[in-house]
């Protein structure tokens, strides 16, 4: 019985992927030529497009980051900030403002006459 269950899961998976590829092809051929004057694609091109998006946006299925409460890498940075004295915090905020808020330096003064 276990063999039939595995075979059923494999067949259902293949059917599911085939339907997703078909839906991608159908949506592409319905929208892209009309909206962007793009080409029509075949079933195999839709499969390649899905594989490309999987590689580019999801990676190859490497390590998934499921952090427990104490394991998150940003936690140490926030703890470092929370353990600072008020003077150290003010100095760090000033340094960050100088580094990241350079647009404030280029704002025109309110006293300058406009032409």
C-alpha positions in Angstrom: 0.0 0.0 0.0 2.9 2.4 0.7 4.1 2.1 -2.9 0.7 3.1 -4.3 0.6 6.1 -2.0 4.1 7.3 -3.1 3.1 6.7 -6.8 -0.1 8.6 -6.3 1.8 11.5 -4.7 4.3 11.6 -7.6 1.6 11.6 -10.2 -0.4 14.3 -8.4 2.8 16.4 -8.1 3.5 16.1 -11.8 -0.1 17.0 -12.6 0.1 20.0 -10.2 3.4 21.3 -11.9 1.8 20.8 -15.3 -1.2 22.8 -14.3 1.0 25.6 -12.9 3.1 25.7 -16.1 -0.1 25.7 -18.2 -1.6 28.6 -16.1 1.7 30.6 -16.5 1.7 30.1 -20.2 -2.0 31.0 -20.5 -1.6 34.2 -18.4 1.6 35.2 -20.2 0.0 34.7 -23.6 -3.1 36.6 -22.5 -1.5 39.6 -20.9 2.1 40.2 -22.2 1.4 40.5 -26.0 -1.5 42.9 -25.4 0.0 45.0 -22.7 3.7 45.1 -23.6 3.7 43.9 -27.2 5.8 40.9 -26.1 6.0 37.5 -27.7 3.8 34.4 -27.2 5.5 31.6 -25.3 5.2 27.8 -25.6 4.6 25.3 -22.7 8.3 24.6 -22.5 9.2 28.2 -22.4 6.8 28.7 -19.5 8.4 25.8 -17.7 11.8 27.5 -18.2 10.4 30.8 -17.0 9.2 29.2 -13.8 12.5 27.5 -13.3 14.3 30.8 -13.8 12.1 32.6 -11.3 12.7 29.8 -8.8 16.4 30.1 -9.2 16.5 33.9 -9.1 14.0 34.6 -6.3 13.9 31.5 -4.1 17.4 30.1 -4.5 18.2 26.4 -4.6 16.5 25.5 -1.4 19.4 25.8 0.9 19.3 26.6 4.6 16.0 28.1 5.7 16.3 30.5 8.5 13.8 29.5 11.3 15.1 31.5 14.2 14.2 30.7 17.7 13.7 33.7 20.1 17.3 34.0 21.1 19.0 33.1 17.8 18.1 36.0 15.5 21.3 37.7 14.2 19.8 41.2 14.6 19.1 40.7 18.3 22.7 41.3 19.3 22.7 44.6 17.4 19.6 45.8 19.2 20.9 44.6 22.6 24.1 46.6 21.9 22.1 49.7 21.3 19.9 49.1 24.4 22.9 48.7 26.6 24.4 52.1 25.6 24.4 55.1 27.9 22.2 58.1 26.7 25.4 60.0 25.7 26.6 57.0 23.6 23.2 56.8 22.0 23.1 60.5 21.1 26.6 60.2 19.6 25.6 57.2 17.5 22.4 58.9 16.4 24.4 61.9 15.3 26.9 59.8 13.4 24.1 57.9 11.7 22.3 61.2 10.8 25.5 62.6 9.3 26.1 59.4 7.3 22.5 58.8 6.1 20.8 62.1 6.1 23.0 64.1 3.7 19.9 65.4 1.9 19.2 67.7 4.9 22.4 69.6 4.2 21.3 70.5 0.7 17.9 71.8 1.7 17.5 75.5 0.9 17.4 77.9 3.8 14.2 79.6 4.6 15.9 83.0 4.6 17.3 82.8 1.1 15.4 84.9 -1.4 13.9 83.0 -4.3 13.8 84.3 -7.8 
